[in-house]
Amino acid sequence: MVGILPFFIGMGLLGNCIFWETNRFKDVSTSLFTNFALMHGDAVGDTWNDMSGAEYVIGNIYCYIWISFAICVINNVFIVIIEDGYVRSKYY
């Protein structure tokens, strides 16, 4: 969590700076909540439509980068940690 937290906060601040006109990125806490929801696949279409209205190309790039990084890296790291703990407790 310590290694991923700076990237999570950085993407939240970047979303806040770029998409401040939308309701989903109007302040830092809402930006972090939106990124957390996107990371878990909640309201992806609604967020996509809100961001496309403000900055279409940058919004698409931001969504692609955040969702791909969150799903491919962050979630898989947590799954590996949980799996490692399970294997250690099972065989030791």
Gaussian input, Z-matrix of N, CA and C with variables (Angstrom, degrees):
# hf/3-21g

backbone

0 1
 N
 C     1     B1
 C     2     B2     1     A1
 N     3     B3     2     A2     1     D1
 C     4     B4     3     A3     2     D2
 C     5     B5     4     A4     3     D3
 N     6     B6     5     A5     4     D4
 C     7     B7     6     A6     5     D5
 C     8     B8     7     A7     6     D6
 N     9     B9     8     A8     7     D7
 C    10    B10     9     A9     8     D8
 C    11    B11    10    A10     9     D9
 N    12    B12    11    A11    10    D10
 C    13    B13    12    A12    11    D11
 C    14    B14    13    A13    12    D12
 N    15    B15    14    A14    13    D13
 C    16    B16    15    A15    14    D14
 C    17    B17    16    A16    15    D15
 N    18    B18    17    A17    16    D16
 C    19    B19    18    A18    17    D17
 C    20    B20    19    A19    18    D18
 N    21    B21    20    A20    19    D19
 C    22    B22    21    A21    20    D20
 C    23    B23    22    A22    21    D21
 N    24    B24    23    A23    22    D22
 C    25    B25    24    A24    23    D23
 C    26    B26    25    A25    24    D24
 N    27    B27    26    A26    25    D25
 C    28    B28    27    A27    26    D26
 C    29    B29    28    A28    27    D27
 N    30    B30    29    A29    28    D28
 C    31    B31    30    A30    29    D29
 C    32    B32    31    A31    30    D30
 N    33    B33    32    A32    31    D31
 C    34    B34    33    A33    32    D32
 C    35    B35    34    A34    33    D33
 N    36    B36    35    A35    34    D34
 C    37    B37    36    A36    35    D35
 C    38    B38    37    A37    36    D36
 N    39    B39    38    A38    37    D37
 C    40    B40    39    A39    38    D38
 C    41    B41    40    A40    39    D39
 N    42    B42    41    A41    40    D40
 C    43    B43    42    A42    41    D41
 C    44    B44    43    A43    42    D42
 N    45    B45    44    A44    43    D43
 C    46    B46    45    A45    44    D44
 C    47    B47    46    A46    45    D45
 N    48    B48    47    A47    46    D46
 C    49    B49    48    A48    47    D47
 C    50    B50    49    A49    48    D48
 N    51    B51    50    A50    49    D49
 C    52    B52    51    A51    50    D50
 C    53    B53    52    A52    51    D51
 N    54    B54    53    A53    52    D52
 C    55    B55    54    A54    53    D53
 C    56    B56    55    A55    54    D54
 N    57    B57    56    A56    55    D55
 C    58    B58    57    A57    56    D56
 C    59    B59    58    A58    57    D57
 N    60    B60    59    A59    58    D58
 C    61    B61    60    A60    59    D59
 C    62    B62    61    A61    60    D60
 N    63    B63    62    A62    61    D61
 C    64    B64    63    A63    62    D62
 C    65    B65    64    A64    63    D63
 N    66    B66    65    A65    64    D64
 C    67    B67    66    A66    65    D65
 C    68    B68    67    A67    66    D66
 N    69    B69    68    A68    67    D67
 C    70    B70    69    A69    68    D68
 C    71    B71    70    A70    69    D69
 N    72    B72    71    A71    70    D70
 C    73    B73    72    A72    71    D71
 C    74    B74    73    A73    72    D72
 N    75    B75    74    A74    73    D73
 C    76    B76    75    A75    74    D74
 C    77    B77    76    A76    75    D75
 N    78    B78    77    A77    76    D76
 C    79    B79    78    A78    77    D77
 C    80    B80    79    A79    78    D78
 N    81    B81    80    A80    79    D79
 C    82    B82    81    A81    80    D80
 C    83    B83    82    A82    81    D81
 N    84    B84    83    A83    82    D82
 C    85    B85    84    A84    83    D83
 C    86    B86    85    A85    84    D84
 N    87    B87    86    A86    85    D85
 C    88    B88    87    A87    86    D86
 C    89    B89    88    A88    87    D87
 N    90    B90    89    A89    88    D88
 C    91    B91    90    A90    89    D89
 C    92    B92    91    A91    90    D90
 N    93    B93    92    A92    91    D91
 C    94    B94    93    A93    92    D92
 C    95    B95    94    A94    93    D93
 N    96    B96    95    A95    94    D94
 C    97    B97    96    A96    95    D95
 C    98    B98    97    A97    96    D96
 N    99    B99    98    A98    97    D97
 C   100   B100    99    A99    98    D98
 C   101   B101   100   A100    99    D99
 N   102   B102   101   A101   100   D100
 C   103   B103   102   A102   101   D101
 C   104   B104   103   A103   102   D102
 N   105   B105   104   A104   103   D103
 C   106   B106   105   A105   104   D104
 C   107   B107   106   A106   105   D105
 N   108   B108   107   A107   106   D106
 C   109   B109   108   A108   107   D107
 C   110   B110   109   A109   108   D108
 N   111   B111   110   A110   109   D109
 C   112   B112   111   A111   110   D110
 C   113   B113   112   A112   111   D111
 N   114   B114   113   A113   112   D112
 C   115   B115   114   A114   113   D113
 C   116   B116   115   A115   114   D114
 N   117   B117   116   A116   115   D115
 C   118   B118   117   A117   116   D116
 C   119   B119   118   A118   117   D117
 N   120   B120   119   A119   118   D118
 C   121   B121   120   A120   119   D119
 C   122   B122   121   A121   120   D120
 N   123   B123   122   A122   121   D121
 C   124   B124   123   A123   122   D122
 C   125   B125   124   A124   123   D123
 N   126   B126   125   A125   124   D124
 C   127   B127   126   A126   125   D125
 C   128   B128   127   A127   126   D126
 N   129   B129   128   A128   127   D127
 C   130   B130   129   A129   128   D128
 C   131   B131   130   A130   129   D129
 N   132   B132   131   A131   130   D130
 C   133   B133   132   A132   131   D131
 C   134   B134   133   A133   132   D132
 N   135   B135   134   A134   133   D133
 C   136   B136   135   A135   134   D134
 C   137   B137   136   A136   135   D135
 N   138   B138   137   A137   136   D136
 C   139   B139   138   A138   137   D137
 C   140   B140   139   A139   138   D138
 N   141   B141   140   A140   139   D139
 C   142   B142   141   A141   140   D140
 C   143   B143   142   A142   141   D141
 N   144   B144   143   A143   142   D142
 C   145   B145   144   A144   143   D143
 C   146   B146   145   A145   144   D144
 N   147   B147   146   A146   145   D145
 C   148   B148   147   A147   146   D146
 C   149   B149   148   A148   147   D147
 N   150   B150   149   A149   148   D148
 C   151   B151   150   A150   149   D149
 C   152   B152   151   A151   150   D150
 N   153   B153   152   A152   151   D151
 C   154   B154   153   A153   152   D152
 C   155   B155   154   A154   153   D153
 N   156   B156   155   A155   154   D154
 C   157   B157   156   A156   155   D155
 C   158   B158   157   A157   156   D156
 N   159   B159   158   A158   157   D157
 C   160   B160   159   A159   158   D158
 C   161   B161   160   A160   159   D159
 N   162   B162   161   A161   160   D160
 C   163   B163   162   A162   161   D161
 C   164   B164   163   A163   162   D162
 N   165   B165   164   A164   163   D163
 C   166   B166   165   A165   164   D164
 C   167   B167   166   A166   165   D165
 N   168   B168   167   A167   166   D166
 C   169   B169   168   A168   167   D167
 C   170   B170   169   A169   168   D168
 N   171   B171   170   A170   169   D169
 C   172   B172   171   A171   170   D170
 C   173   B173   172   A172   171   D171
 N   174   B174   173   A173   172   D172
 C   175   B175   174   A174   173   D173
 C   176   B176   175   A175   174   D174
 N   177   B177   176   A176   175   D175
 C   178   B178   177   A177   176   D176
 C   179   B179   178   A178   177   D177
 N   180   B180   179   A179   178   D178
 C   181   B181   180   A180   179   D179
 C   182   B182   181   A181   180   D180
 N   183   B183   182   A182   181   D181
 C   184   B184   183   A183   182   D182
 C   185   B185   184   A184   183   D183
 N   186   B186   185   A185   184   D184
 C   187   B187   186   A186   185   D185
 C   188   B188   187   A187   186   D186
 N   189   B189   188   A188   187   D187
 C   190   B190   189   A189   188   D188
 C   191   B191   190   A190   189   D189
 N   192   B192   191   A191   190   D190
 C   193   B193   192   A192   191   D191
 C   194   B194   193   A193   192   D192
 N   195   B195   194   A194   193   D193
 C   196   B196   195   A195   194   D194
 C   197   B197   196   A196   195   D195
 N   198   B198   197   A197   196   D196
 C   199   B199   198   A198   197   D197
 C   200   B200   199   A199   198   D198
 N   201   B201   200   A200   199   D199
 C   202   B202   201   A201   200   D200
 C   203   B203   202   A202   201   D201
 N   204   B204   203   A203   202   D202
 C   205   B205   204   A204   203   D203
 C   206   B206   205   A205   204   D204
 N   207   B207   206   A206   205   D205
 C   208   B208   207   A207   206   D206
 C   209   B209   208   A208   207   D207
 N   210   B210   209   A209   208   D208
 C   211   B211   210   A210   209   D209
 C   212   B212   211   A211   210   D210
 N   213   B213   212   A212   211   D211
 C   214   B214   213   A213   212   D212
 C   215   B215   214   A214   213   D213
 N   216   B216   215   A215   214   D214
 C   217   B217   216   A216   215   D215
 C   218   B218   217   A217   216   D216
 N   219   B219   218   A218   217   D217
 C   220   B220   219   A219   218   D218
 C   221   B221   220   A220   219   D219
 N   222   B222   221   A221   220   D220
 C   223   B223   222   A222   221   D221
 C   224   B224   223   A223   222   D222
 N   225   B225   224   A224   223   D223
 C   226   B226   225   A225   224   D224
 C   227   B227   226   A226   225   D225
 N   228   B228   227   A227   226   D226
 C   229   B229   228   A228   227   D227
 C   230   B230   229   A229   228   D228
 N   231   B231   230   A230   229   D229
 C   232   B232   231   A231   230   D230
 C   233   B233   232   A232   231   D231
 N   234   B234   233   A233   232   D232
 C   235   B235   234   A234   233   D233
 C   236   B236   235   A235   234   D234
 N   237   B237   236   A236   235   D235
 C   238   B238   237   A237   236   D236
 C   239   B239   238   A238   237   D237
 N   240   B240   239   A239   238   D238
 C   241   B241   240   A240   239   D239
 C   242   B242   241   A241   240   D240
 N   243   B243   242   A242   241   D241
 C   244   B244   243   A243   242   D242
 C   245   B245   244   A244   243   D243
 N   246   B246   245   A245   244   D244
 C   247   B247   246   A246   245   D245
 C   248   B248   247   A247   246   D246
 N   249   B249   248   A248   247   D247
 C   250   B250   249   A249   248   D248
 C   251   B251   250   A250   249   D249
 N   252   B252   251   A251   250   D250
 C   253   B253   252   A252   251   D251
 C   254   B254   253   A253   252   D252
 N   255   B255   254   A254   253   D253
 C   256   B256   255   A255   254   D254
 C   257   B257   256   A256   255   D255
 N   258   B258   257   A257   256   D256
 C   259   B259   258   A258   257   D257
 C   260   B260   259   A259   258   D258
 N   261   B261   260   A260   259   D259
 C   262   B262   261   A261   260   D260
 C   263   B263   262   A262   261   D261
 N   264   B264   263   A263   262   D262
 C   265   B265   264   A264   263   D263
 C   266   B266   265   A265   264   D264
 N   267   B267   266   A266   265   D265
 C   268   B268   267   A267   266   D266
 C   269   B269   268   A268   267   D267
 N   270   B270   269   A269   268   D268
 C   271   B271   270   A270   269   D269
 C   272   B272   271   A271   270   D270
 N   273   B273   272   A272   271   D271
 C   274   B274   273   A273   272   D272
 C   275   B275   274   A274   273   D273

   B1=1.4504
   B2=1.5205
   B3=1.3259
   B4=1.4654
   B5=1.5264
   B6=1.3218
   B7=1.4601
   B8=1.5223
   B9=1.3150
   B10=1.4519
   B11=1.5243
   B12=1.3107
   B13=1.4620
   B14=1.5322
   B15=1.3361
   B16=1.4775
   B17=1.5267
   B18=1.3287
   B19=1.4653
   B20=1.5265
   B21=1.3266
   B22=1.4631
   B23=1.5259
   B24=1.3186
   B25=1.4680
   B26=1.5282
   B27=1.3261
   B28=1.4602
   B29=1.5130
   B30=1.3187
   B31=1.4610
   B32=1.5283
   B33=1.3331
   B34=1.4607
   B35=1.5166
   B36=1.3272
   B37=1.4652
   B38=1.5292
   B39=1.3229
   B40=1.4656
   B41=1.5200
   B42=1.3286
   B43=1.4573
   B44=1.5171
   B45=1.3285
   B46=1.4593
   B47=1.5280
   B48=1.3166
   B49=1.4718
   B50=1.5229
   B51=1.3194
   B52=1.4612
   B53=1.5233
   B54=1.3283
   B55=1.4629
   B56=1.5230
   B57=1.3092
   B58=1.4539
   B59=1.5181
   B60=1.3195
   B61=1.4635
   B62=1.5235
   B63=1.3228
   B64=1.4575
   B65=1.5228
   B66=1.3160
   B67=1.4631
   B68=1.5228
   B69=1.3127
   B70=1.4633
   B71=1.5266
   B72=1.3163
   B73=1.4599
   B74=1.5238
   B75=1.3259
   B76=1.4623
   B77=1.5127
   B78=1.3355
   B79=1.4660
   B80=1.5219
   B81=1.3161
   B82=1.4623
   B83=1.5233
   B84=1.3296
   B85=1.4642
   B86=1.5270
   B87=1.3146
   B88=1.4622
   B89=1.5230
   B90=1.3191
   B91=1.4656
   B92=1.5283
   B93=1.3234
   B94=1.4567
   B95=1.5217
   B96=1.3275
   B97=1.4624
   B98=1.5189
   B99=1.3246
   B100=1.4629
   B101=1.5188
   B102=1.3212
   B103=1.4665
   B104=1.5209
   B105=1.3366
   B106=1.4609
   B107=1.5225
   B108=1.3304
   B109=1.4607
   B110=1.5285
   B111=1.3238
   B112=1.4637
   B113=1.5231
   B114=1.3103
   B115=1.4530
   B116=1.5292
   B117=1.3192
   B118=1.4584
   B119=1.5220
   B120=1.3257
   B121=1.4519
   B122=1.5147
   B123=1.3011
   B124=1.4556
   B125=1.5284
   B126=1.3190
   B127=1.4667
   B128=1.5273
   B129=1.3147
   B130=1.4588
   B131=1.5302
   B132=1.3158
   B133=1.4675
   B134=1.5156
   B135=1.3309
   B136=1.4592
   B137=1.5211
   B138=1.3139
   B139=1.4643
   B140=1.5214
   B141=1.3143
   B142=1.4683
   B143=1.5247
   B144=1.3284
   B145=1.4689
   B146=1.5251
   B147=1.3247
   B148=1.4661
   B149=1.5254
   B150=1.3217
   B151=1.4595
   B152=1.5163
   B153=1.3191
   B154=1.4642
   B155=1.5183
   B156=1.3326
   B157=1.4572
   B158=1.5119
   B159=1.3270
   B160=1.4583
   B161=1.5301
   B162=1.2838
   B163=1.4761
   B164=1.5258
   B165=1.3209
   B166=1.4542
   B167=1.5296
   B168=1.3192
   B169=1.4672
   B170=1.5260
   B171=1.3059
   B172=1.4613
   B173=1.5246
   B174=1.3190
   B175=1.4592
   B176=1.5203
   B177=1.3269
   B178=1.4606
   B179=1.5204
   B180=1.3226
   B181=1.4679
   B182=1.5284
   B183=1.3335
   B184=1.4667
   B185=1.5257
   B186=1.3312
   B187=1.4691
   B188=1.5316
   B189=1.3198
   B190=1.4624
   B191=1.5251
   B192=1.3095
   B193=1.4718
   B194=1.5206
   B195=1.3311
   B196=1.4582
   B197=1.5247
   B198=1.3287
   B199=1.4623
   B200=1.5238
   B201=1.3210
   B202=1.4694
   B203=1.5199
   B204=1.3320
   B205=1.4597
   B206=1.5263
   B207=1.3144
   B208=1.4648
   B209=1.5213
   B210=1.3219
   B211=1.4618
   B212=1.5203
   B213=1.3223
   B214=1.4676
   B215=1.5175
   B216=1.3029
   B217=1.4643
   B218=1.5249
   B219=1.3102
   B220=1.4611
   B221=1.5203
   B222=1.3254
   B223=1.4625
   B224=1.5207
   B225=1.3285
   B226=1.4552
   B227=1.5246
   B228=1.3188
   B229=1.4688
   B230=1.5247
   B231=1.3190
   B232=1.4588
   B233=1.5188
   B234=1.3275
   B235=1.4623
   B236=1.5188
   B237=1.3233
   B238=1.4641
   B239=1.5247
   B240=1.3160
   B241=1.4651
   B242=1.5238
   B243=1.3202
   B244=1.4614
   B245=1.5244
   B246=1.3257
   B247=1.4551
   B248=1.5277
   B249=1.3183
   B250=1.4605
   B251=1.5285
   B252=1.3127
   B253=1.4665
   B254=1.5117
   B255=1.3194
   B256=1.4653
   B257=1.5154
   B258=1.3385
   B259=1.4597
   B260=1.5303
   B261=1.3213
   B262=1.4659
   B263=1.5189
   B264=1.3183
   B265=1.4605
   B266=1.5225
   B267=1.3175
   B268=1.4659
   B269=1.5230
   B270=1.3343
   B271=1.4562
   B272=1.5075
   B273=1.3196
   B274=1.4654
   B275=1.4851
   A1=110.95
   A2=116.76
   A3=119.87
   A4=110.73
   A5=117.39
   A6=120.73
   A7=113.47
   A8=117.40
   A9=121.49
   A10=111.88
   A11=117.67
   A12=122.43
   A13=113.78
   A14=120.98
   A15=119.15
   A16=113.28
   A17=117.33
   A18=120.14
   A19=110.65
   A20=117.20
   A21=121.92
   A22=110.72
   A23=116.89
   A24=120.81
   A25=110.38
   A26=117.40
   A27=120.78
   A28=112.73
   A29=117.27
   A30=119.83
   A31=111.12
   A32=116.82
   A33=119.53
   A34=111.81
   A35=116.41
   A36=120.16
   A37=111.77
   A38=116.55
   A39=119.90
   A40=110.78
   A41=116.73
   A42=119.88
   A43=111.94
   A44=116.38
   A45=120.88
   A46=111.02
   A47=117.28
   A48=120.76
   A49=112.47
   A50=117.34
   A51=120.07
   A52=111.94
   A53=117.11
   A54=121.65
   A55=112.28
   A56=118.01
   A57=122.00
   A58=112.82
   A59=117.55
   A60=120.41
   A61=113.08
   A62=117.97
   A63=121.34
   A64=110.51
   A65=115.74
   A66=120.48
   A67=112.82
   A68=117.57
   A69=120.81
   A70=113.21
   A71=117.64
   A72=121.85
   A73=111.27
   A74=118.44
   A75=120.75
   A76=113.74
   A77=118.85
   A78=122.07
   A79=109.02
   A80=116.59
   A81=120.90
   A82=111.38
   A83=117.75
   A84=119.19
   A85=111.35
   A86=117.40
   A87=120.31
   A88=110.66
   A89=117.67
   A90=121.11
   A91=111.18
   A92=116.86
   A93=120.07
   A94=110.96
   A95=116.77
   A96=120.13
   A97=111.00
   A98=117.02
   A99=120.96
   A100=110.86
   A101=117.73
   A102=120.20
   A103=111.55
   A104=117.50
   A105=120.75
   A106=110.26
   A107=116.83
   A108=120.60
   A109=111.02
   A110=117.37
   A111=120.55
   A112=111.48
   A113=116.67
   A114=121.11
   A115=111.28
   A116=116.68
   A117=120.47
   A118=112.78
   A119=117.65
   A120=121.96
   A121=115.07
   A122=117.87
   A123=121.39
   A124=110.38
   A125=117.54
   A126=124.59
   A127=112.74
   A128=116.58
   A129=120.11
   A130=110.37
   A131=116.82
   A132=120.04
   A133=113.11
   A134=116.64
   A135=120.07
   A136=111.45
   A137=116.84
   A138=120.62
   A139=110.32
   A140=116.05
   A141=121.12
   A142=110.44
   A143=117.33
   A144=120.63
   A145=111.84
   A146=117.89
   A147=120.59
   A148=111.59
   A149=116.68
   A150=120.07
   A151=111.84
   A152=117.39
   A153=120.30
   A154=111.16
   A155=116.94
   A156=119.57
   A157=112.46
   A158=117.65
   A159=121.31
   A160=111.17
   A161=116.84
   A162=123.48
   A163=107.00
   A164=117.89
   A165=120.79
   A166=113.00
   A167=117.56
   A168=120.70
   A169=110.82
   A170=116.65
   A171=120.04
   A172=110.32
   A173=117.58
   A174=121.40
   A175=112.12
   A176=116.59
   A177=120.16
   A178=111.45
   A179=116.82
   A180=120.35
   A181=110.33
   A182=116.81
   A183=121.12
   A184=110.74
   A185=117.09
   A186=120.40
   A187=111.17
   A188=117.12
   A189=119.68
   A190=111.33
   A191=116.78
   A192=120.02
   A193=110.36
   A194=117.33
   A195=119.44
   A196=111.99
   A197=118.04
   A198=120.27
   A199=110.58
   A200=117.83
   A201=119.00
   A202=111.10
   A203=118.31
   A204=119.89
   A205=111.23
   A206=116.49
   A207=119.95
   A208=111.32
   A209=117.04
   A210=119.21
   A211=111.04
   A212=117.54
   A213=120.38
   A214=113.09
   A215=118.64
   A216=120.03
   A217=112.00
   A218=117.21
   A219=120.40
   A220=111.39
   A221=118.09
   A222=119.68
   A223=111.98
   A224=117.63
   A225=119.66
   A226=112.19
   A227=117.97
   A228=120.37
   A229=110.04
   A230=117.50
   A231=120.15
   A232=111.89
   A233=118.02
   A234=120.92
   A235=110.44
   A236=118.01
   A237=121.16
   A238=110.67
   A239=117.95
   A240=121.12
   A241=110.48
   A242=116.95
   A243=120.60
   A244=110.92
   A245=116.90
   A246=120.66
   A247=111.41
   A248=117.42
   A249=121.37
   A250=110.82
   A251=116.81
   A252=119.91
   A253=111.81
   A254=117.18
   A255=120.63
   A256=111.23
   A257=117.90
   A258=121.56
   A259=110.32
   A260=117.46
   A261=120.28
   A262=111.85
   A263=117.30
   A264=119.18
   A265=111.35
   A266=118.30
   A267=121.23
   A268=111.76
   A269=117.87
   A270=120.94
   A271=115.11
   A272=119.69
   A273=120.17
   A274=111.91
   D1=-36.10
   D2=-178.75
   D3=-65.56
   D4=-35.47
   D5=-179.54
   D6=-74.86
   D7=-29.61
   D8=-176.61
   D9=-90.76
   D10=-25.16
   D11=-175.96
   D12=-57.64
   D13=-42.39
   D14=177.98
   D15=-61.87
   D16=-39.66
   D17=178.21
   D18=-67.51
   D19=-39.31
   D20=178.48
   D21=-62.57
   D22=-46.88
   D23=179.28
   D24=-67.89
   D25=-39.22
   D26=178.49
   D27=-62.50
   D28=-42.49
   D29=177.91
   D30=-68.72
   D31=-33.24
   D32=175.41
   D33=-65.00
   D34=-43.38
   D35=178.06
   D36=-67.61
   D37=-38.57
   D38=176.84
   D39=-62.91
   D40=-43.72
   D41=176.82
   D42=-62.42
   D43=-38.29
   D44=177.97
   D45=-65.07
   D46=-40.51
   D47=-178.97
   D48=-70.49
   D49=-38.06
   D50=-175.50
   D51=-84.98
   D52=-43.21
   D53=-171.57
   D54=-109.74
   D55=37.98
   D56=-177.11
   D57=-64.86
   D58=-17.15
   D59=-179.65
   D60=-77.50
   D61=-20.85
   D62=-178.17
   D63=-86.02
   D64=159.61
   D65=179.22
   D66=-72.20
   D67=-25.50
   D68=-176.44
   D69=-80.48
   D70=-14.27
   D71=-179.43
   D72=-130.44
   D73=32.49
   D74=-174.91
   D75=-74.41
   D76=-26.69
   D77=173.24
   D78=-144.29
   D79=175.65
   D80=-171.88
   D81=-65.94
   D82=-43.89
   D83=-177.66
   D84=-65.86
   D85=-37.43
   D86=176.87
   D87=-68.81
   D88=-35.93
   D89=176.92
   D90=-64.21
   D91=-43.83
   D92=178.67
   D93=-66.01
   D94=-38.97
   D95=177.42
   D96=-64.39
   D97=-41.06
   D98=178.42
   D99=-64.07
   D100=-42.80
   D101=177.70
   D102=-64.77
   D103=-37.96
   D104=177.27
   D105=-64.35
   D106=-41.59
   D107=178.13
   D108=-66.05
   D109=-41.19
   D110=177.10
   D111=-63.64
   D112=-37.10
   D113=-179.21
   D114=-62.38
   D115=-31.40
   D116=-178.80
   D117=-101.78
   D118=8.92
   D119=173.16
   D120=82.62
   D121=17.97
   D122=-178.77
   D123=-95.09
   D124=127.73
   D125=175.39
   D126=58.04
   D127=41.89
   D128=179.86
   D129=-68.00
   D130=-43.85
   D131=-179.05
   D132=-64.68
   D133=-41.61
   D134=179.04
   D135=-65.39
   D136=-43.24
   D137=178.24
   D138=-64.63
   D139=-42.12
   D140=178.75
   D141=-58.03
   D142=-45.34
   D143=-179.99
   D144=-66.63
   D145=-39.42
   D146=178.13
   D147=-63.94
   D148=-42.24
   D149=-177.98
   D150=-74.25
   D151=-31.36
   D152=179.31
   D153=-68.53
   D154=-28.96
   D155=178.12
   D156=-68.91
   D157=-31.85
   D158=-177.74
   D159=-83.20
   D160=-60.11
   D161=-179.07
   D162=-138.17
   D163=101.33
   D164=-170.29
   D165=-64.04
   D166=-55.42
   D167=-174.95
   D168=-69.75
   D169=-46.81
   D170=-179.18
   D171=-66.30
   D172=-36.41
   D173=177.83
   D174=-63.37
   D175=-42.08
   D176=177.62
   D177=-65.66
   D178=-43.43
   D179=179.05
   D180=-63.04
   D181=-43.96
   D182=179.00
   D183=-59.88
   D184=-46.51
   D185=-179.74
   D186=-63.47
   D187=-45.11
   D188=179.92
   D189=-61.02
   D190=-45.80
   D191=-178.56
   D192=-64.66
   D193=-49.10
   D194=-175.81
   D195=-66.23
   D196=-46.48
   D197=-176.92
   D198=-67.08
   D199=-43.04
   D200=179.82
   D201=-66.07
   D202=-41.62
   D203=178.34
   D204=-66.37
   D205=-42.80
   D206=-176.90
   D207=-66.13
   D208=-43.29
   D209=-177.59
   D210=-76.87
   D211=-45.44
   D212=-174.28
   D213=-76.94
   D214=-31.11
   D215=-174.85
   D216=-107.74
   D217=-60.35
   D218=-171.75
   D219=-63.48
   D220=-51.77
   D221=-178.45
   D222=-64.71
   D223=-38.69
   D224=179.19
   D225=-67.96
   D226=-34.16
   D227=176.12
   D228=-63.43
   D229=-43.80
   D230=178.33
   D231=-65.89
   D232=-37.21
   D233=177.30
   D234=-64.79
   D235=-40.67
   D236=178.77
   D237=-65.10
   D238=-40.18
   D239=178.53
   D240=-63.22
   D241=-44.60
   D242=179.12
   D243=-65.68
   D244=-42.34
   D245=179.40
   D246=-64.40
   D247=-40.14
   D248=178.13
   D249=-63.10
   D250=-41.88
   D251=176.92
   D252=-63.70
   D253=-38.77
   D254=177.93
   D255=-65.24
   D256=-46.00
   D257=-178.61
   D258=-64.45
   D259=-41.02
   D260=178.38
   D261=-63.46
   D262=-41.97
   D263=-179.14
   D264=-73.05
   D265=-27.61
   D266=-179.22
   D267=-75.95
   D268=-40.33
   D269=-173.26
   D270=-100.66
   D271=-2.28
   D272=179.68
   D273=-117.64

